[in-house]
Amino acid sequence: MIADAYDIPPCPLAPGVLLRPLAAEDAGALALAYGRNRDHLRPWEPRRDEAFFTEEGQAARVGELLAMRGAGRVAPWVVADEQDGIVGVVNLNNIVQGAWRSCNLGYWIAAGHAGRGLATAAVTAVCRAADERLGLHRIEAGTVTANAASQRVLAKCGFELIGHARQYLHIDGEWRDHVLFQRILNDRQPAG
């Protein structure tokens, strides 16, 4: 059942740009994408060691993500441009079923593709998949307080502000305060 739920077809986001499930073959393209966007992502991500930016480091990371997807704990996608390769990532993390039916959202779009509506389109598509394919009730997302662009994306995608969390995540070398959002996807009763 988990495998069927996670068999999500690619979704067009813009001409020549697809949102598709992460695949084992993406390690090299992810290493390139993270390398090209290292400075762009630095203020919003944890500090990474040099191995993270290599194909081998990404292969290990992709393997872990795919194993967690198989266990129903993560739903990882990439944003793929037919000319530029991988230009973004969207993940549903910490997926919990049962009475909670909730998860955490994380995403980024490459510097050269930001401001084109790709993050909004990708988050919208992932929310739809979380509701219709994964049967989730709620998605939570947090942004560093200074990340106004990401906060605008979440607002456009129907997320509501639920609070502030002091020293929430260790980002760019420090414990950073975050603004927290949630989106309620549906009011269905949990199955089982």
N, C-alpha and C positions, 0 to 999 in steps of 0.2 A: 504494500500500500504506500509506504513512504517513497519508494522508487517511482511509482506512478505519479504521485503528487508533484515530485520534483522534475518530472519529464516535461518541462515548460518550453514551448517552441519559441524561437527568436521573435522579437517584436521590433518592427521598424520605428525609429525615433525621429528620423529626418532623412532626406534623400541620401542614400549611401551610408547610413549609420544605423546599426542594429544593437539592440540589447539582447544578449544571449547568455545562456548558462555557461559558467566557467568550465573549461575543458583542460585535461592534462597537457595538451599541446600548447597551451597559452603561456607557459613559463617564460620562454624567450621573449615574447612580445610584452609580457608584463615587466620583465627586467628592463627592457628598453623604455617602456612608458614611465616606470618609476624613476629611472635614471634621468630622463628628459625633464621630468616634473619635480625633481628633488627640491629645488628652491621654492617652487610654487606651493608644494605640499608641506614644507617644513613647519610653518606656524600652526598647522591644523592636525599634525600627526605625531605619534611618539618618535623619539630619536631612533634611527635605524643604524645597525652596524653595516659595514661594507658588504658583507655576504648577502644582505637583503637585496642589493641592487644587481646581483649576478643571476644568470640563468639557473645555476645550481640552487641558489638560495630561494628563488621563486619556485623551482620545481618541488623543493621540500615543502614550501608553504602551500602550493596548490594541492599537493598530495594530502596534506592535513585538512585543508578545506573540503576536498572531495570526500575524505573519510567522514568528516563531520556532517556533510550533506547526506551521505548514505545512512547516517544514524538519525537524520531528521533534526539536527541541531543548528544547521546553518544553511542558508540559500544564497550562494554566491553567483553574481553575474558580472560580465564585462560589457562595456560599451565599445563596440568595434566599428571603426571607420574603414570603408573599403580601400581608401588611399593611405591613411595614416596608421592603420593598425589599431591597437587598443588605446583608447583615449579616455577611459574612465572605468570605474569599478562601482558596483552597488552590492552591498551585502545585507542580508537579514541575519543577525547574529543572536545567539542565546535564545533560540526558539524553544518555547515551552508550550506543550499542549495541555490537556486536562482542563481544569477549571479556569486557568489563567489565559491560555491561547494568545500569547503575546511574544514579542521579540523586540530587538533593538536594530535600528537602521543606521548604516554607515555608507557614505558615498563620496566620490570625488570625480571631477572632470578635469582633463588636461588644460593647462593654461591657454593653449592656442585654440581651444574649443569652448572655453568659458564664455558666458554671455549670449549663447545661441539658443537657449532653452533646452539643451540636452539634459541637464540635471533635473529640471522640472518634468520633462517627458519620461525620463528613466524612473524617477521616484513614483510618478503616477502609475506607470506600468507595473512596478514592483508591488505597489500597494494593491493593485487589482489582482495580481497573482497571489499575494498573501491572503487575500479574502477568498477568491474563487478557487484557487488550486490547493492552498495549504490550510484553509479553514481557520485562519487566525481571526481574532477579535480586535486586536489592538497592536499598534506599532509605536514604539517610543524612539525619539531621536534627541540627541544633545549636540549643541555647538559651543565652541569656545565663545565667550561673551563678545569678542571683537569680530566674529565671523558673520557680519550683516548679510552678505550674499547668500550664505547657506540658510540663514533664518528666513530670508525672503522666499527661497525655494520651498521651504517647509510650509510657510503660510500659504503660498499659491497652491500647494498640494493638499490643503485641508487639515494641516496639523494645527493644534491649538497650544498655546503657551500654558505649561502647567507649573513652572517654577524655576528656581535657580538652585544650583548645587555648588557649594563652595568646595574648591580643591577636588573636583570630580574625577578628572583623569590626568595622567602624567603625559603632557603634550609638550613637545619641543623643549624637553629638559626641565620642566617645572610642573608642579601640580596646578592645574588651571581651573578656574571657575567656569561653569557651563550654564547655558540657558537650556531648559528641558521642554520638550514638546511631545505631544501624543496625537495620534489619529485613531479614532474608533472606527473600525471598518464596517461593523454590522452589529445587530443585536440578537443574532441567532443563539439558540441554546447550544452548549457544547455537546457534541456527539458522544454517546457512551456514557 
